[in-house]
């Protein structure tokens, strides 16, 4: 018996739910399971859009739960949890050493955005804070692969443990969805990474 095709939209509870479901299949004598949907970074550097709210991005804590569950149901001993990467202090990038792509999907009263930060510097960035301001009355409803706080139009985004490192020449991406009381959504005009202005790219 195979459990398919399952998904759970609440990202705050998803890891625990998927762990319970996959453990139940394995310990109950099931033969396997399929979940919806595993995605990653596309060729253009952006994340595959989260059309239905079930997207699992790799790398992420949810992807690790599912990977470990797959190893276990394959007959290997229960894997140990993956170690958590602790952020350490990192120098701020120099001017011009970072760029940000903000890909907007606009539906008037709601929107999605895929944000990709590129480290153009020669050293890795270990621990990051991205700041920007919405051009209109937009509010973040949910975010994945990062954490966000918002005061008015000002937004501060910080890394998750699995997105803490941006290697030299590498990228990290996160996504968000939100709403607008004015029925319009625009692209932020400027971004700062660790308090240094980044170039904005299409």
Order of alpha helices (4+ residues) and beta strands (2+ residues): beta-alpha-beta-beta-beta-alpha-beta-beta-beta-beta-beta-beta-beta-beta-beta-beta-beta
